Amino acid sequence: MSDGRGVRGVKSASRTVALLELLAARGEEPSRLDQLAEELGVPRSSMYQLLRTLVDCGWVRTDATGSLYGIGIRALLTGTSYLDGDRRIRAVRPYLDEASDALGETIHLARLDGGDVVYLATRESHEYLRTISRVGRRVPAHAGALGKALLAERPDSELPLPDGPLTALTENTHTTRAALLADLAGVRERGYSVDRQETVTGIAGFGFALRYDTPATDAISCSVPVARLTPDHEARIVAVMREIRAKIEAHLPRAPGAPDWR
């Protein structure tokens, strides 16, 4: 096992990362030792030792019986450090507030991670307050405004898409490469993406890539219930979000000496 630079991976480290990602993906659903060992192809004894080490370090939690496992609080602390330590996230937050104040709709900032986008910040609609934060959650890039805005910044031959049919989140999600490519051509022409109930039924979205990197890795979007989306409101959303994007890009040229994170 090696990375793209030919550096041989460390098996124990890879196994630990795979376990933490699996537990994180399961969220509130607890996992048993045998389930984890089978899914990751790890001997039961080795999995038990790894779990106990991670429990002692706070990366994994277990129940009173010691038979159920879930992601631990250390994962939250590390994720918070990522958000706090990224100057671009800090710099964009005031502009998300500005867009939210101007439109009264839900505003997102997300980053492309492989074939998914990960939410980095959200400002909720003035009409509706969610009780569960989207920050840290993943959505397939082909399935929504944020992801399509970022995919459109890349040549069709370099899109991070899986082989075969694309995952459908609603009946409107593109499930074929041909349909997605046709949509991305429209994104490039108009300069922003449109999600018409492709991620969540009843919700439309408008996505704008932030071009302070080439190709762009971050994007902002505005989400709105289709019941409120009149032609005039859509035109205003696009105008405001274009302006917000321009302000962010003007404010965030790459700083001299700043790490070029990959």
C-alpha positions in Angstrom: 0.0 0.0 0.0 1.4 3.4 -1.0 0.3 6.9 -1.7 0.5 8.8 -5.0 4.2 9.7 -4.2 5.2 6.1 -3.8 5.5 6.3 0.0 4.6 3.1 1.6 1.6 3.4 4.0 1.7 2.3 7.7 -0.8 -0.5 8.1 -1.7 0.2 11.7 -2.3 3.9 10.9 -4.5 3.1 7.9 -6.5 0.6 10.0 -7.0 3.2 12.7 -8.2 5.8 10.2 -10.6 3.3 8.5 -12.1 2.4 11.9 -12.6 6.0 12.9 -14.2 6.9 9.6 -16.5 3.8 9.8 -17.7 4.8 13.3 -18.2 8.4 12.3 -20.3 7.3 9.3 -22.6 5.3 11.5 -23.4 8.3 13.7 -25.8 7.3 16.5 -25.9 3.7 15.4 -23.5 1.8 17.8 -21.2 -0.9 16.5 -20.2 -4.3 17.9 -16.7 -5.7 17.9 -17.6 -8.5 15.5 -19.3 -6.1 13.1 -16.3 -3.9 12.9 -13.8 -6.7 12.6 -15.8 -8.2 9.7 -16.4 -5.0 7.8 -12.8 -3.9 8.0 -11.4 -7.4 7.5 -9.4 -7.3 10.7 -8.9 -10.3 13.1 -11.2 -10.0 16.1 -8.3 -9.9 18.6 -6.5 -7.1 16.7 -9.7 -5.1 16.5 -10.4 -5.5 20.2 -6.9 -4.2 21.0 -7.3 -1.3 18.7 -10.7 -0.4 20.1 -9.4 -0.5 23.7 -6.5 1.8 22.8 -8.8 4.3 21.1 -11.2 4.2 24.0 -8.4 4.9 26.5 -7.4 7.9 24.3 -10.9 9.3 24.0 -11.2 8.7 20.2 -13.8 5.9 20.7 -16.5 5.6 23.3 -18.1 2.4 24.7 -21.2 1.6 26.7 -21.3 0.3 30.3 -21.1 -3.3 29.1 -18.1 -2.6 26.9 -19.8 -4.3 24.0 -20.9 -1.3 21.9 -18.7 1.3 20.3 -19.1 4.8 18.8 -17.0 7.8 17.8 -15.5 9.6 20.8 -15.2 13.2 21.8 -11.6 13.6 20.6 -13.0 13.5 17.1 -15.1 16.6 17.8 -12.1 18.4 19.2 -10.0 17.7 16.1 -12.8 18.7 13.8 -13.3 22.0 15.7 -9.5 22.6 15.4 -9.8 22.2 11.6 -12.5 24.8 11.4 -10.8 27.2 13.8 -7.4 26.8 12.1 -8.5 27.5 8.5 -8.1 31.2 7.7 -10.4 31.0 4.7 -13.3 29.6 6.8 -12.8 32.4 9.3 -12.6 35.0 6.5 -15.7 33.8 4.7 -18.0 33.7 7.8 -18.9 37.4 7.8 -19.9 37.2 4.1 -22.2 34.3 4.9 -23.8 36.6 7.5 -24.2 39.3 4.9 -25.8 36.9 2.4 -28.1 35.6 5.2 -29.2 39.1 6.2 -29.8 40.1 2.6 -31.8 37.1 1.5 -33.2 35.5 4.7 -32.5 32.1 3.3 -30.1 29.3 4.3 -26.5 29.9 3.2 -23.7 27.3 3.1 -19.9 27.1 2.7 -18.6 23.7 1.7 -15.3 22.1 0.5 -14.7 19.3 -2.1 -13.3 16.2 -0.6 -12.8 13.5 -3.2 -16.2 12.8 -4.6 -18.1 14.5 -1.8 -18.6 18.0 -0.5 -18.3 18.6 3.3 -20.2 21.5 4.9 -17.9 23.9 6.7 -20.3 26.6 7.8 -24.1 27.3 7.6 -26.3 30.3 8.3 -29.9 29.0 8.7 -33.0 30.6 7.1 -34.8 33.2 9.0 -38.0 31.2 8.3 -36.8 27.9 9.8 -34.2 27.0 12.4 -32.7 23.5 12.2 -31.9 21.8 15.5 -29.1 19.7 13.9 -26.0 21.4 12.4 -25.0 20.4 8.9 -21.3 21.3 9.6 -19.1 18.3 9.0 -21.8 16.4 7.0 -21.0 15.0 3.6 -23.1 15.0 0.4 -22.1 13.4 -3.0 -20.8 16.2 -5.2 -23.0 15.3 -8.1 -26.1 15.6 -6.1 -26.4 19.3 -5.2 -25.6 22.9 -6.0 -22.3 23.1 -4.0 -20.8 20.0 -5.5 -21.9 20.8 -9.1 -20.4 24.3 -8.8 -17.1 22.7 -7.9 -17.2 19.8 -10.4 -17.9 22.4 -13.2 -14.5 23.9 -12.4 -12.8 20.7 -13.6 -12.5 19.1 -17.0 -15.0 16.3 -17.6 -12.1 13.8 -17.8 -10.9 14.7 -14.3 -14.2 14.5 -12.3 -14.0 12.5 -9.1 -17.0 10.3 -9.9 -17.5 6.6 -9.1 -17.8 4.0 -11.8 -21.4 3.0 -12.7 -24.6 4.7 -11.7 -24.5 7.8 -9.5 -26.2 7.7 -6.1 -29.8 9.1 -6.1 -30.8 11.2 -3.1 -34.1 12.1 -4.6 -36.0 11.3 -7.8 -34.4 14.4 -9.4 -30.8 13.5 -8.7 -28.6 12.9 -11.8 -27.8 9.2 -11.8 -25.9 9.0 -15.1 -22.7 10.6 -16.1 -24.2 11.9 -19.4 -27.0 13.7 -17.5 -24.5 15.2 -15.1 -22.1 16.4 -17.8 -24.9 18.1 -19.6 -25.8 19.9 -16.4 -22.2 20.9 -15.7 -21.9 22.4 -19.2 -24.8 24.7 -18.3 -23.1 25.6 -15.0 -20.0 26.7 -16.8 -22.0 28.8 -19.2 -24.1 30.6 -16.6 -21.4 30.8 -13.9 -23.3 29.1 -11.1 -25.1 25.8 -10.5 -28.8 25.1 -9.8 -30.1 22.2 -7.7 -33.9 21.7 -8.2 -34.8 19.2 -5.5 -31.8 17.0 -6.3 -30.5 16.8 -2.8 -33.7 17.3 -0.7 -37.2 17.1 -2.0 -38.9 20.5 -1.8 -35.5 22.5 -1.7 -33.8 24.3 -4.5 -30.2 25.5 -4.3 -27.8 27.8 -6.1 -24.1 27.2 -5.9 -21.1 29.5 -6.6 -17.5 28.2 -6.7 -14.9 30.4 -4.9 -12.0 30.8 -7.3 -9.2 31.7 -5.0 -7.8 28.3 -5.9 -7.4 26.7 -9.3 -9.4 24.5 -9.6 -11.7 25.8 -6.9 -12.1 23.6 -3.8 -14.7 25.8 -1.9 -18.1 27.0 -2.8 -21.0 28.9 -1.3 -24.7 28.3 -1.9 -28.2 29.5 -1.1 -30.9 27.0 -0.4 -34.6 27.9 -0.5 -37.9 26.0 -0.3 -39.4 25.7 -3.8 -42.7 26.9 -2.4 -41.0 30.4 -1.9 -39.0 30.4 -5.0 -40.7 32.9 -7.3 -38.8 34.1 -10.5 -38.1 37.4 -8.8 -36.8 35.8 -5.7 -34.5 33.5 -7.8 -33.1 36.5 -9.7 -32.4 38.3 -6.4 -30.7 35.2 -4.9 -28.4 34.9 -7.9 -27.6 38.6 -7.9 -26.8 38.7 -4.2 -24.7 35.5 -4.3 -22.7 36.7 -7.3 -21.9 39.9 -5.3 -21.0 37.9 -2.2 -18.7 35.7 -4.2 -16.9 38.7 -5.8 -16.4 40.2 -2.3 -15.0 36.9 -0.9 -12.6 36.4 -3.9 -11.4 40.0 -3.6 -10.8 39.6 0.1 -9.0 36.2 -0.2 -6.2 36.1 -2.6 -3.6 33.6 -1.6 -1.5 35.0 1.2 2.3 35.1 0.6 3.9 32.2 2.3 0.6 30.6 3.3 0.5 26.8 3.0 -1.0 25.4 -0.2 -3.1 22.8 1.6 -3.9 19.6 -0.4 
